[in-house]
Amino acid sequence: MKILTIVLSCAILVACTRSTADNHGVYMLLDTSGTYSEELKKAEQIIRYTLSRLDATDTFAVARIDTGSFSEKDIVAKVTLDDRPSAMNKQKRLFAQRVQKFVASVRSSRYTDITGGILQGIEFLNEKSPARKTILIFSDLKEDLAEGYVRDIALELDGFNVIALNVTKLRSDNINPREYLERVSDWQSLVEKAGGKWRVINDLDGLEGLF
């Protein structure tokens, strides 16, 4: 009887371990500056796709990039998924509804604090401590800081995947394509020097298999 109890206890422990051994934390940043806010319908599709791929114990948060993005107040929706299918489906529906409401009412911001958003994403995911950590940046990657904002801070991205999505070209990029290439290259260098892995996906069909 004692042996049976020990075996059952071990089985329960293994089951619990498996539920979190490969869980995924995803933090998605949405650029709301200028005309880029018009792209947010595409972001909503990506969010719905991400929700469909995440499972029990996975964590997902969506936050806006605005003038000062290093703030919990910029998180539009966040969830850690339940291991009960009915509860999980309800969580996903509520999450999608919050995002839909945000996209429908969002006002464009004057400035674009991408670095602050990444810092907030790092803090959020480190606190949740998932096995895999991904930061998605839905932006043209043009950072524009308001006067007085300091962002020359060393990022700590060891163990993080950072993926830039829908990096649209600015009007000035059409005049001088070098600006676009340098912008993407600068962010790649920043992320990789901080220990993270960098990737750009502009064809949203490339999301297949991402999660």
C-alpha positions as CSV (number, residue, x, y, z in Angstrom):
1,M,0.0,0.0,0.0
2,K,2.9,2.3,0.9
3,I,4.6,1.6,-2.4
4,L,1.4,2.3,-4.3
5,T,1.1,5.6,-2.6
6,I,4.6,6.6,-3.5
7,V,4.1,5.5,-7.1
8,L,0.9,7.6,-7.3
9,S,2.6,10.6,-5.7
10,C,5.5,10.4,-8.2
11,A,3.0,10.2,-11.1
12,I,1.2,13.3,-9.9
13,L,4.5,15.2,-9.6
14,V,5.6,14.2,-13.1
15,A,2.2,15.3,-14.5
16,C,2.6,18.7,-12.8
17,T,6.2,19.1,-14.0
18,R,5.1,18.3,-17.6
19,S,2.4,21.0,-17.5
20,T,5.0,23.7,-17.0
21,A,8.2,22.2,-18.4
22,D,7.7,23.6,-21.9
23,N,5.3,26.5,-21.3
24,H,5.6,29.7,-23.3
25,G,5.5,33.3,-22.4
26,V,4.7,35.8,-25.2
27,Y,4.7,39.6,-24.8
28,M,3.5,41.5,-27.9
29,L,4.1,45.2,-28.4
30,L,1.8,47.2,-30.7
31,D,3.1,50.4,-32.3
32,T,0.4,53.0,-32.0
33,S,2.3,56.0,-33.4
34,G,1.3,58.1,-36.4
35,T,-0.2,56.3,-39.4
36,Y,1.2,53.0,-38.2
37,S,-1.8,52.7,-36.0
38,E,-3.8,52.0,-39.2
39,E,-1.9,48.6,-39.3
40,L,-3.4,47.3,-36.1
41,K,-6.1,45.3,-37.8
42,K,-3.3,43.0,-39.0
43,A,-2.0,42.9,-35.4
44,E,-5.4,41.7,-34.3
45,Q,-5.2,38.8,-36.7
46,I,-1.7,37.9,-35.4
47,I,-3.1,38.0,-31.8
48,R,-5.9,35.7,-32.6
49,Y,-3.5,33.3,-34.3
50,T,-1.2,33.4,-31.3
51,L,-4.1,32.7,-29.0
52,S,-5.0,29.7,-31.1
53,R,-1.5,28.2,-30.7
54,L,-1.0,28.8,-27.0
55,D,-2.0,26.1,-24.5
56,A,-2.4,25.4,-20.7
57,T,0.0,27.4,-18.4
58,D,1.2,29.6,-21.4
59,T,1.2,33.3,-20.7
60,F,0.3,36.0,-23.2
61,A,0.3,39.8,-22.9
62,V,-0.4,42.6,-25.4
63,A,0.8,46.1,-24.7
64,R,0.9,49.4,-26.7
65,I,4.0,51.3,-27.6
66,D,3.4,55.0,-26.9
67,T,5.3,58.0,-25.5
68,G,6.5,56.1,-22.4
69,S,6.0,52.4,-22.7
70,F,7.9,51.2,-19.6
71,S,4.6,50.9,-17.6
72,E,2.1,48.3,-16.6
73,K,-0.6,50.8,-17.7
74,D,0.3,50.1,-21.3
75,I,-0.7,46.5,-21.1
76,V,-4.0,46.0,-23.0
77,A,-4.6,42.4,-22.1
78,K,-2.8,39.6,-20.2
79,V,-3.5,36.0,-19.3
80,T,-2.0,32.8,-18.0
81,L,-4.0,30.0,-19.5
82,D,-5.9,27.5,-17.3
83,D,-5.4,23.8,-17.8
84,R,-9.1,23.2,-18.0
85,P,-10.2,23.5,-21.7
86,S,-13.6,25.2,-20.9
87,A,-11.9,27.8,-18.7
88,M,-9.1,28.3,-21.2
89,N,-11.5,28.9,-24.1
90,K,-13.3,31.5,-22.0
91,Q,-10.0,33.2,-21.2
92,K,-9.1,33.3,-24.9
93,R,-12.5,34.8,-25.9
94,L,-12.2,37.6,-23.2
95,F,-8.6,38.3,-24.3
96,A,-9.6,38.7,-27.9
97,Q,-12.6,40.9,-27.0
98,R,-10.3,43.3,-25.0
99,V,-7.9,43.5,-27.9
100,Q,-10.7,44.1,-30.4
101,K,-12.1,46.9,-28.2
102,F,-8.6,48.5,-27.9
103,V,-8.0,48.4,-31.7
104,A,-11.4,49.9,-32.4
105,S,-10.8,52.9,-30.0
106,V,-7.0,53.4,-30.1
107,R,-5.6,56.9,-30.6
108,S,-2.3,57.3,-32.3
109,S,0.6,58.5,-30.0
110,R,3.1,61.3,-30.9
111,Y,6.1,59.3,-29.8
112,T,7.4,55.7,-30.1
113,D,9.2,54.3,-27.0
114,I,10.1,50.8,-28.3
115,T,13.0,50.3,-25.9
116,G,10.7,51.1,-22.9
117,G,8.2,48.5,-24.2
118,I,10.9,45.9,-24.5
119,L,12.1,46.6,-20.9
120,Q,8.5,46.2,-19.7
121,G,8.3,42.9,-21.7
122,I,11.5,41.6,-20.1
123,E,10.3,42.4,-16.6
124,F,6.9,40.9,-17.2
125,L,8.2,37.6,-18.7
126,N,10.9,37.2,-16.1
127,E,8.3,37.6,-13.4
128,K,6.2,34.8,-15.0
129,S,9.3,32.7,-15.6
130,P,8.1,30.5,-18.5
131,A,10.4,27.9,-20.1
132,R,10.4,29.9,-23.4
133,K,10.2,33.7,-23.7
134,T,9.2,35.6,-26.8
135,I,8.8,39.3,-27.4
136,L,6.9,40.2,-30.6
137,I,7.3,43.8,-31.9
138,F,4.6,44.9,-34.3
139,S,6.2,48.1,-35.5
140,D,8.1,49.9,-38.3
141,L,11.0,50.0,-35.7
142,K,11.3,53.8,-35.9
143,E,11.9,54.9,-32.3
144,D,11.0,58.5,-31.5
145,L,11.5,59.5,-27.9
146,A,9.9,62.6,-26.2
147,E,12.3,65.1,-24.7
148,G,13.7,64.0,-21.3
149,Y,13.2,60.2,-21.8
150,V,16.4,58.2,-21.2
151,R,16.6,54.8,-22.9
152,D,20.4,54.1,-23.2
153,I,20.0,51.2,-20.9
154,A,21.6,47.8,-21.3
155,L,19.0,45.2,-22.1
156,E,19.2,41.7,-20.7
157,L,17.7,39.3,-23.3
158,D,19.5,36.1,-22.6
159,G,17.0,33.3,-23.3
160,F,14.6,35.6,-25.2
161,N,13.4,35.4,-28.8
162,V,12.7,38.8,-30.2
163,I,10.6,38.9,-33.4
164,A,9.8,42.0,-35.4
165,L,6.6,41.8,-37.3
166,N,5.2,43.8,-40.2
167,V,8.2,46.2,-40.4
168,T,6.7,48.5,-42.9
169,K,8.8,50.9,-44.9
170,L,8.5,54.6,-44.2
171,R,8.2,57.2,-47.0
172,S,11.9,58.2,-46.4
173,D,12.9,54.6,-46.8
174,N,11.6,54.6,-50.4
175,I,13.9,57.6,-51.1
176,N,16.8,56.0,-49.3
177,P,16.5,52.2,-48.7
178,R,19.7,52.3,-46.6
179,E,17.7,53.9,-43.8
180,Y,15.4,50.9,-43.6
181,L,18.2,48.4,-43.7
182,E,20.2,50.3,-41.1
183,R,17.2,50.5,-38.8
184,V,16.6,46.8,-38.9
185,S,20.3,46.1,-38.5
186,D,20.6,48.4,-35.5
187,W,17.8,46.6,-33.7
188,Q,19.3,43.2,-34.5
189,S,22.6,44.3,-33.2
190,L,21.1,45.6,-30.0
191,V,19.1,42.4,-29.3
192,E,22.0,40.0,-30.1
193,K,24.5,42.0,-28.0
194,A,22.0,41.6,-25.2
195,G,22.0,37.8,-25.6
196,G,18.7,37.5,-27.4
197,K,17.8,35.9,-30.7
198,W,16.5,38.2,-33.5
199,R,14.2,37.5,-36.4
200,V,12.1,39.6,-38.8
201,I,8.8,38.3,-40.2
202,N,7.1,40.6,-42.8
203,D,5.2,37.9,-44.6
204,L,2.6,37.0,-42.0
205,D,2.3,33.5,-43.5
206,G,5.7,33.0,-41.8
207,L,4.0,32.8,-38.5
208,E,3.1,29.2,-39.2
209,G,5.2,27.1,-36.9
210,L,6.4,30.0,-34.8
211,F,4.7,28.7,-31.7
